[in-house]
């Protein structure tokens, strides 16, 4: 539906660091509407991070019920970047090695590359 299109568009914008304010607004709306959806949980965290709120982004991930091993590699890539943005460098390096890079887009891979 329209929400999925809007959310995917916002995800790309946020991952590539474009239109971050609009992307955050979209992710907030989708997360509020579908709070259990992992895509919007991680998307909201990416939106917060890209808008200079790395600590809030990490808190968003930590308060979600998401399990690292259960989420898609693209969400793992974003999680890794947010961990790194919170000065948890060693943890970010460990997580980066677990992301299946063959299953993510180049823009998502760029989130992980600083930690490989």
N, C-alpha and C positions, 0 to 999 in steps of 0.2 A: 504494500500500500504506500500511500504518500509519506507516512512516517518513516518507513524503511528507506525510501529514496532520500528524504531530507536528512536522515541520520547518517546514511552512507556518504552523502555529499559533505556533511559537517565533519565526519571522521577524516575524510581525505584532506579537507581544509586544515584541520587541527594537526594531523600528522605532518603535513608539509608546512605548517606554521603560516598559513594564510587565513585571512578573515577569522581571526581567533575569537574576537568578541561575539560575532554572529554564531560561530560554531559552539561556543560555550552556552549561549542562550538556547540553541537547538537541543544540545545535550541535556541541559537542565530540564527543559520541557519534556523530552522523551523519558528521562529518568524518573521524573515525577509521575508520568502517565504509566510507565512500565517499570516499576522499581526492581523487579526481579530479573530483568533482561541483562545478561552480562555485557552485551554490546554497549548499552547505555550506561551501565555502571562504570565500565572502563572509559567510555567516551567522555563522561563527565569528568573523570579524573584527568584525562588528557587535556580537556578544555581548561580546567583549573590550572594545570601546570603551564600550558601555553600562554595563560594570562597572568603569569608571574606568581602563582599561588602553589608552589611545589609542596609546601607542608600540608595544605588543605587537600591537594591531590593524593598524597600518600594516605592521609586520614580517610579519604573516600574509599580507597582500595582496602584499607585495613578494617573498615566498618562493614564492608560488603561481606557476603558469605562466599565469595569466590575462592576457589582452590586453584592454585597455580597449575597443577597437573591436569585440571579439567577444562581449562580455557584454551581458545584457539591461539596458535602461534602469534598472530598479529596483536592479540591482546597481551600476550607474554612480552612482546617487544616493547609495547607501550609501558607496561609495568616496570620492565627493566630500566627504561629511560627515567621514569619517575623515581625509582629507588636511587639511581645515580644522581639525579637532581637534588636529592635530599642528603647528599654527602655520604651515602652508604656505598662507597666505591667497591669494596671487596665483594659485598653481596651482589652488586650490579654485575660485576665480572662473572661471578658464579652463575647467576641467572642467565646472562647472555649466552653462555656456552650451552644452555639447555634449550634454546629457541631453535626450532626447525626452520632454518633460513630459506630452505627450498620452497616453503609453503607461504612465504610472505612477499608482498610487493617491495620494490626497491625503496620506496619512501619509508616503508615500515622497517626495512632492514637498516636504513640510516639511523633509526632510533637506537639500534643495538650496537652498531659499529664502534662507537667510542668505547665500548666496554669489552670488545673482543680482543 
